[in-house]
Amino acid sequence: MTAREGLALVERDEHGVDTKFREDVLRGLSEPQKALPARWLYDDAGSQLFEDITQLPEYYPTRAEAEILRAQCDKFRHLIGEGRAVVEFGSGSSVKTPLLLGCIAPAAYVPLDISGEFLRAAAEELSAKFPGLPVHPVEADFMRQVQLPAAVADLPKLGFFPGSTIGNMVPRTATDLLRTMRATLGEGSQLLIGMDLVKDPAVLEAAYDDAQGVTGAFNLNLARRINRELGGTIPVDDLRHVARWNDDFARIEMHLQATRDIAFEVSAKRFSMAAGETIHTENSHKFSRRSSYQLLLAGGWTPRERWTDGEGRFSLILADATIPRSAP
């Protein structure tokens, strides 16, 4: 299968609307604290804005993670070995992926992403860099178990989940996702996962509220997407981006805050927000070694080795699928 032959698994109605997107938006806007799952930030426009964010001077995670991938190439080659199918969850533009693929000589690459056009363009670009590598892009919501292409069914799997995307979920959802990943990848699989670390709140807040306003545009794009895809009338100019550190939960929170009283419709349902009220759009939890290990173990993965960048800002952890046991 070439990079253009994606396998679409997203459920859409007769008008082409992602039914899960509509369901999540209508439910989230009806709650006392309005909240939307962070994965819906990543339509094609949002995915491109996020790639722009990764180039900002304030946004350290991408550079720190790439540093680890370069520095630990020999370790990856030894611990992961050759011949695995690399399954990347939420692949985006796969900027970091070539660093990994160049180390471990995989048998195939399967990028999973909910943003189809962005996914296929990135997969084709990667195919050009690795012309002998089979690439099988899958358009899918990786929060649910994904049926991988038949071409990789019998290959050992390495899940790749960089960028500390796991931090976008509350612990319950993150645990469920890790279990879903284990079900997707199967017995004997491995997972290489990025987890951002707790640090000075000023550094964290700057990373999520940059001076150029790119992160704000990324957040506000979600409201524009709702208007475009779900017949929304949200007055985007009356919302502002807010990023703040919540020390109790060890996370940065992103919100869209109403600057005045507003009323709007989405899919023919009416909603309102008072001035100062927010839509909670993203969490980015930060981890210690112990909290990251606890989360992985709860999700069915046994940590094997952990690396950090030179400044101790970010971590990459290699874990094995936990072998089921009947007792501790």
C-alpha positions, 0 to 999 in steps of 0.5 A: 500500500502506498502513502496515498492509500489510507484506510478511513475509519472515521464515522461520518453522517450523510453530510460528511460530518464526523458524528463523534465530533458533533456528539462531543461538542454538544455534550461538552457545551451543555456541561456546567464547566464547558469542556471539549476533548483536546483531540478536536483541536487537530483538524488540518488547520489546527494540525498546521498551527501546532506544527508552527507552535513546535518551532516557537522559541518558548515551546521546548518539548519538540527540541528536547524530545528530538535531542533524546532521539538523536542522543539515544539512537544506539540504545533504541537500536539495541532495545527495540531491534529491527523488523518491527512495524512502527505504529505512531498514534497521532502522527501529525507531520511525523517530524520526529519519526525519521529520527526513530526510523533511521535508528531501528530499521523497521519493517513498516510504518503505520501513522494514525491520525484523525486529520486525514489530508494532513496525515496523507501528505505527511505520510507521502513526505516520509515515504520519500525519505524512506523509499524502501519502507512500506507506509500504511496511513490510517485515518482514525480516532486512536482513542478507540481500538484501531484495526491495523492494516492486514499487511502488518498483522503478523509483524511485532509492533512498536507503538510511538506516542511522542510529544507528551500527548498523553498529558492532554488526558486526565488520568482516567482517560489516559489509562483507558488510552494506554489500554486501548493502545495495548489492545491495538498493538497486541501481545509482545508489543513495545511502546515508546512514549514522550512525557513532559516533566514538571518544572518552573510554572513560568516556563510552562505558561510561556510555552502555552501562551507564546508572545506571537499568539500562535497558541492562541490562534491554535485554540481559537481555531477550534471555535472556527471549526465548530462554526464551519463543520457543525453550523455554529454561530460562535462569535470567535472575536468575543473569545480569548485564549487563556493558559494557566498552571494548575498546581493541584493537578500538575497541569497547564490548562487551556481555555477559551474565555468569553470577553462579554456575555454571548449566545450562539447555536451549534447544530441547531442547539442554543448555548450561552456564556457569561462574560468570564466563563470559559470552555476548557479545551486542553490539559497538558499534565506534567510528570515525575518519574514515579507518576509516569511509571504509575500511569504506564503500569495502570495502562498495561505497560511495564516501563523498561528504560527512561531517558531525559534531555540534557536539561531534564525538561522532557522524558522518553520511556520505553515500555513492554506490554505487560504479560497478564498475571492472575495475581500480584 
